[in-house]
């Protein structure tokens, strides 16, 4: 009973119910045009966007670790869907969306069950900023057709936008007027007490203007939502996926899961629960996975944590997860009661709403900050930005992550630095200098590597080691490895080669400050036998003790007291 009681506290009590109902009412009403616009942005039947909002919001309220997270179809996820050919095929669009949402949900759920909530911290900010800003531009460019009434031609959004500009005299002035009036009303009304509801009022007003322009008196032609989709006045029916589409949709679903979870993690890390504690990111992963499974089974688009919707419901006064449940109920009521009226929404009005969202999604300041951070970050952000504009988004985001990993490995491998520690009589602290280029006879050389000793850094490390001449009798080289938790096979092989070269020239190699895990690696790989068990000194609790023991052993070896 205790877990159940704890779960039920997510939905508050009588004292919080009134505030949650009010907040849910605001979010639910605002989500109707917003959900339809998300479907429009995705290039699918807008009803799938509305169903995704409905099922995602309810599923997220029931399953996420966050009490406030609103799980809806985000702009970035919608743009990715619009780049997937299978979802744009009218004959298989519904089946493709069901399969895509279920795959996305399974990936999210699997990552959550594996407690990999920290996974998103490996996505570089440079990738996110390049991706988010390019998505914002894609949102804007992708709605120019609906805003202007001109069907631009081209292989991608940039070319279609350029074609629209070149045919500016062929645009539909009535459609453009409806879109501009809608944007203007949103900007004007959101300064009033309407707040977030200004979007709903503006879309209704814009649609009213479209109805006036389409009247027999003015005889204009403004496209309506009912021209491209029929909104049924019933809840969605069961939609089954198909295994045939799994191979072609697995990469897009991975990209959708990645984008959705990254956007959701911003909520997990910045929006605390009512008790003041921040939700578990892995629990939010699981919740978003459950929401996608529900959306996939009932004709909804893939969904993810929406910062804008979460901010809206909190600003409206939400106290618990009950607000999102109420929002879902409000959307369901709107579908039952207002389905015929929804068909009269003007396409340019929804396009104007989306274009405004696109402009507000731009993070120019953050992009410039990444640009100024350094050439690696600037390159990653620029490449991700460019790829997102010219290739399908599911490949652009994965390419950006891959590029960031490659460049990070290259940078880290080049940052390995080897220094020499020299002790002088009467001082306890060493003086740090550059290592000698070449070893001589009867020397004691203590080397300290800084940086990560992973496989790509091994060649750089070897280049900085002093050269071993044909003869260096009586010379002992000690490499201090304190703080190195793990060595790759490439680095261990490099140590073996250096030890054998020293032994052949009359010298010896010793390792000091070797951690328990590294010692186990040396033993398991057989390297301990090559290096010599008496030449490897495990790390001690007292800092510097292992190095002192190695120096003493080296001095005894140099004086001939030890073999």
N, C-alpha and C positions, 0 to 999 in steps of 0.2 A: 504493500500500500504506500510505503514511503516514496518510491520512485514515481508512482502515479500522482501522488499529492504534489511532489516537486514539479512534475510536468504541468499539472493543471495551474500552477502559480504563474505560468507564462501568460495566462489569459485573464489575470487580474481578479478583481472582486467587484462588489457593487459600487465601491467608492471610485473605481477607475473606469467602470463600464461606460458612463456617460461621455467621458472624454474620448474613449476609444471608438465609440459609435460615431461621434462627430468627425474624428480624424479619418475613420474608414469611409464615411460618406464622401468626404472631399476626395480621397484617393480613388475611390471606386468610380465616381462620376468623371474625374479627370482621366482615368485610365481607359475609358471607352474610346474617345477620339485618339488618344495616344496609342492604344493597342491597334486600332485600325491603321494608323499612320505607320506603325512598325511593320505591319504586313505589307503595306504599300511600299515601304522602303526596301523590304526584302524581295520585292518583285513577285510576290505570291498573292493569292486571294487574301485581301485584308482581314477576312474573318478568322484566318489562322492566327493572325497577330492578336486579335481580341481573345480568342480561346487560349492562346499561350499566356496572355496576361491573367486571365481568370484562373486557370489551373496552376500557373506558376505562383501566383500570389497566395492562393489557398495552400498549396503544397509546401511553400516556403514557411508559411505561418505555423504549419503543423510539425515540420521536420527539422528546420535549421536550429543551430545553437543560439543564434541571435534572435532576440525577441522582436526586433524592429525591422530586420532585413526584408525588403520587398523584392521578390524574385519575379522579374519580368523580362521581356525581350528587349535587350539593350540595343542602342544604335550600332555599335560595333558588330554585334552578333548578327543583326539584320543585314548589314552590308556584306558580311561573309556569306550569308545564305543567298544573297542576290548574285553572287559569283559562282554558285554551284549549278552547273547545267541541268542536273537532274531535277532540281527544285523549280526550274524555270520552264520545264516541259509540262504543258497543261494536262497531258494524259497521265502523267505519273507524279505530278507535284505533291498531291496529298500523301501518297504512299512514301515518297522520298522524304517528306517532312517528318512523317511518323518514324521512319527508320533512323533518320538523322537525330531526332530528339531522343529516341531510345538509346542510341549509341552514345550520344553526349551524356545522357543520364547515367549510363553504366560506367563510363570513364570517371565521371565526377564521384559517383557512389563508391567505386573501387578505390580511388585515391583517398576518399574520406575514411573508409573502413581500414585502409592501411595506415591511417594516421599520418598522412603526408601533407598536412596543412601548411607546413613550412616550405613546401616545394616552391611556392610562388616567389619566395625571396631570391631564387636563383634567376628570375627574369630581370635582366638589367633595366634600369630606368631609361637608358638611351633607347632601347627597343620599344618600351612603352610610349615614350614621348614621340618617337618617329611614327609609331603605329597610330596612336590616338589622333595626332594632328592630321595625318593622311586620311583617316577614317572620317574626320570632320569635313574635310574637303570633298571626300567621296559622297557624303550625305548631301552636301550642298549641290554638287554637280549632278548627282543622281536624280534630283527632283526638278531640274530645269524643264524637262519635258512636260511634267504635270503642271508646273507653274505657268509656262508660256503657251501651252497648247500646241507646241511644235514638236514633232517627233524627230529629234536629232539623229543623224546617222554616224556610225563609227564603231570601231572594235572595242573601245573602252570609254569610260565616262569623260575623259579629257577630250577625246576626239569628238564625242557627241556634243559636248558643251561648245567646242570650237565651231562645229557645224551650226549650232543654234545661233551663235553670234554672227556667223556669216550670212544667215538667213533671217536677220532681225526683223525684216519687213514682212515676214510670213508668220510671225507669232500671232496668237489670238489675243487681241487687246482686252476682251472681256475676261478671259481666264487670268491674264496678268493682273487686271484690276482687282479681281476677287482675292488673289494671293497676296497682293500688296496691302489691301484693306485689312485682311486677316492679321498680317504681321504688325501693321500699325496699331490695330486694336489691342493686340496682346501687349505691346510695349506701353500703350496708354493705360489699359485697365489694370495691369499688374501693379501699378502705383496706387491703386485704390484698395478698398477693403476686400475686393474680390480675390486678390492675391493669386494663388495658383489656379483658381477657378476661371481666371481671365482667359486661359487657353480654351476652355470649353465654350465660354460665352463668345469668344472671337470666332471660333470655328462655326458656331451656330449662326452668328451674324453674317459671316462670309458666305455660308450656304444660303442664307436668306437673300443676300445680294445676287447670288448665282440664279436663284429661282426667279428673281425679278428680271434679270437679264435674259433668261431663257423664255420669258413670257412671249405670247404672240405679238405683243406691242413692240418689243425691242428686237426680238428674233435673233438673239445671240446664241452661241453654242458653247456652253460651259460644261465640261464633263462632270458627271456625278458618280458617287461610289456605286450606286445601283446599276450603272452602265457596265461595270466590270465584275461585279459580284453581287450575289443575293444573300442577304443576312437573314438566316432562318430564326424564327421566334421560338427556338428550343435550344436546350443544352446540347453540346456536341455528342455525336454518336461515337461508338468505338471505332478506332482506326487501327488496322493491323499492319505491321512492317513487312518487308520482304527480304529474305536472305540474299536474293540476287543482287541487291544494291549495297550490301555490306562492304564488299571489297572496294568499291569506288567511293563510298562515303566515310570510310574509316579515317582518312587523313583530314577531311573537313570537320568531322566530329571531334577529332583530337584538337584541332585549332579552335573550334567553338568552346570546348571544355576549358582549354587554356585561357582564352580571353574571358570567358564567363567567370572562372575562378579568380583570375587576377583582379577583375573589377569587383567581385564579391569580397576579396580579401581587404580591399580598401575600407569596406564597411566593418568587417570583423576587427580590424586594427584601430578603427577610429570612433566607432559608435558603441558605447558600453551598454550592457543590459540594465534593466531597472535597479538591480542590486549593486550597480557600480562596477561590476566585473566585466572584463572584455570577453566575448564569446570565444569558444574554441574554434579555430579555423577549420580543423578537420570535421567538426560537427557541422559547420556551415557547408563544407564540401558535400557531406552526406545529404544534407537537406536540399541543396540545389540539385543533386542527383535524383532524389525522390521527386522533386518538382518537375524535372525533365521527363522522367518516366511517366508521370501523370499526363503531361502535355503531349507526349508522343502517342499515348494510347487513346487520346481524345482530341485529335486533330489540331493540336496546338504547335506553335513554333518552338524551337529550342529557347531556353530562358537562362538567365543568370542573375546574380545579385545586382540590383540597380541602385546606384548611389542617388540619382535624382529622385526616384520614387521613395526611397528610404528617407531622404531629407524632407520630402514633401509631407509624408505621414507624420514624421516627428514634429515638423513645424506646425502641423495642424493640431497637435496636442496629444498624440498617441502616448499611452502609458504602458501598454503591454502588446503582445502578439495578437490580441483580440482585434485590434484595429485593422490588421491585414485580412483577417477572416471576414470582418464586416465589409471591407472593400471588395472582396470576392463575391459576397452576397449581393452587393449593390450592382456589380457588373452583371451578375446572373439576372437580376430583376430588369436591368436595362435591356438585356437581350430578349427576355420574354415580352416586355411591354413596349419597347421602342424599336423593334427590328424594322418595321416598315419605314419609320422616320429616319433611321440610320442610313438607309439607302439614298436619301436626299442630300447627304453631306457632299459638299463640292470638293472635287479632287484638288483644285488649286488651293483651297483653304487648308487641306491637310498638308499639301506640299509646302505652303508658307510656314506652317507650324514646324515641319521637319527642317526646313532651311534655317529657321531661327535656332532650332536645337543644334544644328550643325555649327553655326557660328559660335554658339556658347560652349560647344565642345572643344573648340580650339584652345590649346595651351601654349600660346606663343612665348610667354615669359619662361615657362618651364623648358621649352625646347631650346631657347637661347641660353639658358643656364647650363643645360647639357652640352651645348655647342662650345661654351667657354671652358668646360671642365678639362678638355684635352683632346688631342687628335683621335685617340681610340674611340672615345664616346661620340665625338662629332661624326666620325665615319660610320659607326653603327647606326646612329640616329638618322643620318642622311640616307644611307642605303635602305634602311627599313622604310623610311618615308617614301622614297622613290619607288621601291618595289610594291608598296601598298597601293600606289597610284596606278601602276601599269600592269600588274599581274593579279590573279585571283587572291583575295585576302588570306584564304586558308594556307596558301603557300608563302605569302609574304611574311606573316607573323612567325612561322616556323623557320623561314630563311633568316629572319632577323635574329632569332634566338641562336641559331646555329652559327651565324657570323660572329655574334657576341662571344660565344664560347671559344671559337677559334682565335679571335683576337685577344681574348683574355689569356688563353694558354700561351700565345706568342709573347704577350707582354710579361707574364709571370716568368716565363722561361728566360727572358732577357734581363730580369731583375735579380737573378742570383748573383751574389757578390761574395767573394772569398777574401778574408782579411787575415793578417798574421798578428798574433799576440806575442809581444816580447816583454819579458820580465827583467828588470834591472835590479842590482843589489840594493837592499835597503828599502824597497818598495813592495807593497803587497798587491798593488793593482797593475795590470799589464798596460803596455803602450801599444796602440793599434796602428799597424803600418801595412803597406802593400806586401804581398808575398814575393819572395825572390823568383826571378824568371827561371833560374836554374839552380839545382841543388849542388852543394859542394861536399867535401869530406868533413866528417866529424862535426855535424851540425845538429841542433835540436830546433825543429820548426813546428810551431803550433799554429794550426789553421782553423779558422772559424767561418763556416758558410752562413750567409744570411739569405733568407728567402726560402721558397718551397722547393724541396728536392724531388719533384715528380719527374716523370719520364722525359718530358720535353726540355727540362732544365739540365739534364745530365750532361749533354755535350758542352753547354756553356760552362758548367762547373769544371769539367775536365780541362777545358782550355785555360782556366785560371790557376790550375794546380802547377806548382813548379816542375819544370822539365827534369826528368831523371836521366842523368848522363850515363855513360858506359860504366863509370865507377863513382860511387859516393859512399865509401867505407865509413862506418861509424856514424852515419846520419840516420836520425829517427824523426819521422813525421807523425805528428799527432793531430788528428782531425776531431774537433769537439762537436758532438752531435746533440747536445742537450736541447730539449724542446722539439726535436724532430720525432713526431709520433709514428711516422710510417715512411718506409722507403720503397720505391718501386724496384722491380727486377732490373730495369735499365741502370739505375744508380748502383745497385749492389754489384752488378757485373763490372761497372766502372771501378769500384773499390777493389774488386778482385784483381783487375788488370794492373792497377797502380801498386797494389801490394806485391804482386809477382815481379813487376819491373824493379821496385825498390830492392827486393830480396836478391834478384839477379845482379844488381849493382853493388851489393854489400850493405844495403840499408834495411830499414824496417818501417812498417806502418802500424800505428796504434789508433784505436777509436776510443774516445772518452765521452762519458755522459750518455751512454746508449740506453734508451728507454726499454721497458719490459717488452713492448710490442715489437720494437725494432730488433731486439735480441732474439725474440722468437722467430722473426723473419730470417735472420742470419742463420739460425740453427736449422730451420725447416728447409732452407734452400741449399744447405751444405756449405755455405760461405764461411761459417764459423771455423770449419776445419781448414779452409784455405787461408783465412786471415790469421788463425791461431787463437785459441780460446784465451790464452794468457795475454793476448794483445788487445782484447776488447774489455773495456771497463764500464760496468753498468752505472747508470745514474744513481746518485745518492740524495738523501733528503737535504743534506748540507750542500749548498751551492758551491761549486769549485772543488769539492773533495775528490770526485772522480778524475778530474783533470790533474789534481795534485798527485794522485796515485799513479796515473799514467806517466807523468813527468819523472817520478821517482823510479818507476820501472824502466823508463827509457835511459835514465842516467846509469842504472845498474847494468843494462844491456850494453851501453857504450863503453863502460869500464871493464867489460868482459866478465862481470859477475854472474850474468844470466846469458843463456844461449840465444 
